[in-house]
Amino acid sequence: MIKRLLLFAVIISNISVSQNTIGTTFISEGVYDGYTLFTVSTETYLINNCGEVINQWTSTFPPGNSVYLLENGNLLRAGRTSSSDITFGGQGGVVELYNWDGNLIWQYFYDTPMMRQHHDVYPMPNGNILILAATVMSNSEAIQAGRDPLLLTETDLYNEQIIEVTPLGLDSVNIVWEWNIKDHLIQDFDATKDNFGNIGLNPNKLDINFLNGGSGGSNWLHINSIQYNEERDQIILSSRNLSEIWIIDHSTTTAEAASDTGGTYGKGGDLLYRWGNPEAYKQGTNADRTLFGQHTPYFIPSNLPNSGKILLFNNGIDRTPSYSQVDIISPPETSLGVYDYSQNTKYLPNNTDYTYDEFTTGNSDFFSPIVSSARQLPNGNILICEGNQGHFFEINSNEEKVWEYVNPVNSNNGNISSQGDPPPNANLTFRAEKYPTNYAAFDGRDLTPGDPIELNPDLTLCNSLSVSEFEIHPISIYPNPTNGSFKVSSTQNINKIEVYNILGKRVLVSSGTTIDLSFQSSGVYLIKIHSDKNSITKKVVKN
Ligand SMILES: O=[N+]([O-])c1ccc(OS(=O)(=O)O)cc1
């Protein structure tokens, strides 16, 4: 028995290649070859898969909240000013551009008592920048727009606004386009006020009295993301408080964006599509919700797997039990950007095309109530940022974790932990982005890795992985899960395959690459694959 346990321990130590507590805590063959970007405290880091710093930018502001590396090597980042106006989680106020060398080249404050950037910005293909902001409506304006006065519990109400700016000089802009949700409201509360109409028959407009169980505070919508899709010329927004995503037209003029006519899709700035909570437009109940405080919905770009579908991080707050998932959905389109909709119904689809969660596997650890992101990677992997815990991980198309990283920087005070220590007690990270090594921003740059972020780093296991497991790359196991047999293929010569059951007992050894498990019971098996030079352990599920 002891022998058996020892053998199992050896196998397990082969697959969990690192004892690290922070930084890169797991890495295996199949991790996407790219650089990960994230911002915490005043710093923005670009790291390789070993957690070594490739580049770093320093701002005077904490995140406010998103950050992007542009193709020209510049960094676009929102920062949080110390303003005491328009305050809620995700507040920002300043948008900055840094060059590759870390110099601040442009800084724009959208931060007055009446308006404040928050959460997201987005770099447009033409060099313009979309900025998400909350602007103040007085309670009397809100009542004139049809808000039930009993549903106003603070001194004002926030309109959500998107402006598109062309950066000018060092600190100014031309505002070239603008959209405001307050121009697209509906209400059935007071026929003497503006926007009176039938909510269920006007899903392109937002019911100003639907609070999704909220209390009527100023921050009733809490938009946390704006992502642009160039092919459709549309923007996807995410309302955390309503648990809805919305799509709007960006082809409009500012005047059309304030109306419900005009633009490529003929609806002005009205909602072209919405999904997540049909109760918001009286086409369902709370039981019909599919989203729970989601983040970062975006159209997967055309050159990637799942292109044209929407990927998002579905946080899973407001349901019992709480657990997060990553969803991919396909809004039905009659033509590109025109969403199929039948009057007096909810928007489709009913089901996701793909969902990753850990709840259905009996492990409900995967949960971030706030922030977070998921991004499709070119090789089929998905990079997930479980943001509340500063935990990033990459899954492959078999939903195996191929990389895990724990942000070692304290998001409250910027303190950096030492390798071996527990993760900082706060290491909240809004999003993680990953850029391919051939991304244009890296052309002609010095990409020599520096030290990892964490103090007292330990790269032993990452280094040993890069000379052992990567040598056998690429390796594939198909089908997995299997009903009986599966095939192992690799660019390297495979000379032996051993199969262990979950108790560490070797149940099979073969010199061939097709393995038959039909006489074995259902469950998880560990497959040790030997090449001339080394070996690698993989997991196979027998149904
Ligand atoms: O604490 N924050 O930094 C924070 C909190 C909430 C938040 O809003 S959310 O919609 O992204 O969860 C953003 C940032």
The ligand as an ORCA input file, in Angstrom:
! r2SCAN-3c Opt
* xyz 0 1
  O     -12.285     47.012     -6.160
  N     -12.185     47.262     -7.368
  O     -11.121     47.655     -7.858
  C     -13.318     47.075     -8.199
  C     -14.531     46.702     -7.636
  C     -15.638     46.525     -8.439
  C     -15.513     46.729     -9.797
  O     -16.624     46.582    -10.577
  S     -16.845     45.286    -11.429
  O     -18.125     45.461    -12.109
  O     -15.760     45.173    -12.383
  O     -16.877     44.123    -10.525
  C     -14.310     47.083    -10.368
  C     -13.194     47.259     -9.551
*
